[in-house]
Amino acid sequence: MNHLYVLLWVLLLAVAVLVGVIVYLRQHQKDANDPREDVIPEPKETAAIDQYLYDRCCRYMTEHRPFLVDSFSLQDLANAVYTNKVYLSKTIHRFSGKNFRQYVNYYRVMYAMELFRKNMGLRVQDLAGLAGFHSQTVFLRNFKYVMGEQPSQWCTRIRKKYNKIR
């Protein structure tokens, strides 16, 4: 009879341990649907390197104006700043919120505005071509996206502002 009680206690103890292990595993098991599990905090050094790369891109675009070349590509920019195009594309998107084409077209619009300020006699068609756009339609769409108004409206406003100053 004593052996039966010992055996029963051992059996109950084994069941309790097994239940404890199952509960522990369920509590500590990764939830495949929990997106927080995949998020790895970015080291500060990586963020600083990414910012440095983005700053180099912006400086290169401003100083060298590669966007004026028809065949300018993401690979060309990656080569110029000594990185690969996948990493560069992600960095541009992270810091500007734009894809590569939007990023390039932003610089083209800024350049068109600079040209107009230097020569207010330029027409919108002239600005589009001089800034590296293949068509006036693409220029109009991108100008509106960047500036929030049509280029003709912007040019008129700048002319009026300039005439008031003189």
N, C-alpha and C positions, 0 to 999 in steps of 0.2 A: 504494500500500500504506500509506503514512503517513497518507493521508487516511482510510483505513479504520480505523486505530487511533485516530485523533482522534475520528472519528464514534462508535466503540465506547465510548471514554471518556466522551464527552458523554452518550451514551445511558445508561451505567451511573450517571453522576453525577445525571442527571435522575431515574432510578428510585430512587436512594438518597434524594434530596431528597423525592420523593413519599412514600416509605415513612416518612421522618422526620416529615413533615407529618401523615400519617394517625395515626401513633403519638401525636404531640403532641395532636391533636384528641381522640382517644379518652381520653387521660389527663385532659384538662381539660374534657371534656364533662360537663354536669350529669347526674347520675343522677336520672331522674324518680321513682324509687321511694325515694330517700334523703330521709327526712323532715327531716334536719338542714339541707338546703338551703333549706327554707322558713322556718326559724326565724331571726327577726331579733331580736337582743338588744334588750331594751327600755331606752330611756334612763332614767337615774335620775330625771329630772324627771317623766317620765310616771308612773312608779311612785309618786312622791310626790303627784302630782295625784290619782291614783286612790285612794290612801290617804286623802287629804283629803276627797274626795267620799264615800267610804264612811263616814268619821267624821261628816260632816255628816248623812248619812242616819240613822245610829244616834242622833245627838243629836236630830234632828227626830222620830224615832219615839218616843224617850223623853220628850221635852218636850211634844210636841203630841198624842201618842197617836192618830194618824189611823187606826190599825187598828181602832178602835172603831166607825168609820163603815162601814156595810154595803157601800157602793159604792166604797170605797177601792181604787184601782188603781195599777198601775205608772206610768201616765201622771200620776196625781195626785202621786206621790212625785217623779217627774222634774220636774214643774213647780215643786214646792216647793223643790227643791235646784238649780234652774236648769240642767238638762241634758236630754238626750234619753233616751227609755226604753230604746233598744237598748244604749247605752253604760252606762247605769245598771244594767241587768240583768246585763251582763257583769261590771261592777265588784262588784256584790253577790255574784255567784257566785264570783268570784275570791277575795274576802276572807272570805266566810262559808261557802262550799261549799254554799250553799242556792240554790234558785230563789226567785223573788219570793214565791210563795205560802208556801213553807216559812219564809222570812224573816219575813213578816207573822205567821204562826201562832206563831213563836217568841216574838214580842213579846206576842201574845195570851196565851200560856201564862204568861209571866213576869208579866203583869198579873194574871192569875187567881190566881197564887201570892201576889202582893202583896195582893190583895183578901182572900184567905183569912187571911193573917197579921194583917190589921186586924180581921177579923170571922170568928172560927172557927166561928160558928154557921151560916155559909153552906153550903148543900148543893152537890154537884157540878153538878147541873142549873143552879143559880143562877150558879155560877162560869162555866159555859159561856156562858150568855146575856150576863152582864155583861162578859165578856171579848171579845165580838164574834163568837163562833162561831155559825153558823146551826143547828147541831144538836149534841146531846150526843155522838153517835157520832164526829163529826169532832173534837170536843174531846178525847174519850178517846184517839183514835188519835194526835193531835198531842201530847198531854201525855206519852203513853208514849214517843213518838219523841224528845221533848226531854229528858225526865227519867229515862227508863228504868224507870218504874214507873207503875202506874195512879194516877189522881188520888185515889181513895179511900184507897189505901195511903199515899200521900204525906200526905194530910190527917190520917190516923190517927197517923202518925209525928210530925207537927208538933204535934198536940194533946198527945201523950204528952210530948214534949220541953218544951212550954210548961207543962204541969201539974207537971213535975218542978222547973221553975225557981221556980214560985210556992210 
